[in-house]
């Protein structure tokens, strides 16, 4: 072997080549590529900077109502900016990488986080890099697979804060989707409250029973409710809310209709019963709590509440990451059935 050959074998690779070999790592992410279509795309991860973490995803959850609207291209142009997820890439309507219920393990980063299981408001992706302060460490004993409900439960907590229920209230929750079920479950734990979960799908009665909540179809819902929370995503459900609300009752709107219009009868007894129609949105902490609660404190409460094993009843579907395009297509086409659909990463 010549000295020149030996020198080439012993010399390190050029700095640029070494940097690429040490920093590039394959990742895969789900993208909505056009209204009603999605695909898995490859990505390259850079080296995490100081104060950042690399997360290997274990599970993600499909927030069915919002993600179906995004998948269908039904985000109104006026809401493009406000509807952006924390780590969204791309722009509405497409192509866009969207989602906010990700549970994973920290593979790189500060020593106190490496190896910890975390929740992050990140889209569906196998591996990703985010600032360390954007991940929330799961408490010991909380099953990671249940933690995909964290974003929905945060919405439910904030919605009840906006609703301001009182001890002994007659409370009606319309819409037995994931958020509606969680609101009813929380409200039923307030002393003296009579809570009904109302939905047009009688099959939801089984889930309500597992949560310890009384179930009713719309015609059988209790009238003169002190508080009504609407979470069905259907204008007909909001009309039912107006019908069953009692005198000077509050109706809290937790649904998001996207580009759909909701026609309401406000000319009958809406004014004479002095009803209040109030919106709620999780992006801002409810006004009643805002002065004392941070997002971190709110998430700590969510994790504590997620310790309840009965909440596993809300995870009614599961599939692999590679099947995400087909799964979202099916969930968007089917109006009922699945509550939270959990995605498992190999």
C-alpha positions, 0 to 999 in steps of 0.5 A: 500500500502506498503512502498516499493511499495510507494517508487518504485512509487515515485522513478524516473526511472533509468537515462538511461531510462529517457535519452532514453525517453527524447531524442528518437523521431521517424523520417522517411526517404526515402532510395534508397535500390537498383538501381530502388528501394526505401523504407521509413525507420524509424530512431531515432533522438538524442537530438540536441547539442548546435548549432544544430536545429531540423527541422520538414519538410514541403516540399521537392523537387525532383531534377529530373535529378540528383535524377533519376540517383541516383535512377537508380544506374547510378552514376559513381564509379569515382564520388562517393565522389564528388557526395555526398549530404551534409547530405547524408547517405550510399554510392552509388550505394545503400543503400543511403539516398539522396536529397537536397531540404528540407523546414521545420520549426525549432522545437528546437534550438537557440531561434532566429531560433525556429518557423522559416521556413528554407531551407536546403540541406537535403534528404527526411526525416520527421524530422532531426537534423543539425548544425544551420549554415546549415539552411537558413531562408526564408524571410517573404512573400516567400511561403514555397512550392515554396522554394523547387526550391531553389537548382535548382535556385542556380544551374541556377544562378551559371550557368549564372555566369559561362556563363557570358552573355553580354547585347544584346546577342542572348542566346539559352537554350537547355532543358526545365527541371527545371534548363533550364527553370530557366536559360532562365527565368534569362537570359530573364531579361538581357537588350537587350538579345534575349532568346530562350528555346529549347526542343523536347517536344512541351508541354513545350511551355506552361511553357515557356509562363508562364515564359515570354520566347520564345519557339522553337523546335530544328529545329526552334532554332535561329542560330549564338547564342552568348551563348548556355546553354545546360541543357537537359541531352541528348547528342543529345541536346549538338550536337544541341548546337554545331550546333547553336552556332555562331563564337567564341560562348560559350557553357556552359554544365549544364547537368550531364550525370552520366555514359552515354557517349556523342558522339560529332562531333568535326571534322566539324566546331567546330575548324573553328568557335573557339567554347568554351565548358565550364562546370558548377557545383554548388558545387563551386561558379563561378570563376568570382564571387568567390572572393566576393560571399559566399554561404550565399550571393548567397542563399540570392539572390536565395530567393529574386529571388524566390519571383516571383510568375510565378516560381510556373509554374515549380512545375508540380507535387505533392505527399505525403511523403509515396508515394515517392518510387513509385513517383521516380520509375515513374519519372525515367521511364518517360523521360518527363513531370514533372519538379519539383515534390514537396513532401508534409509532413503531 
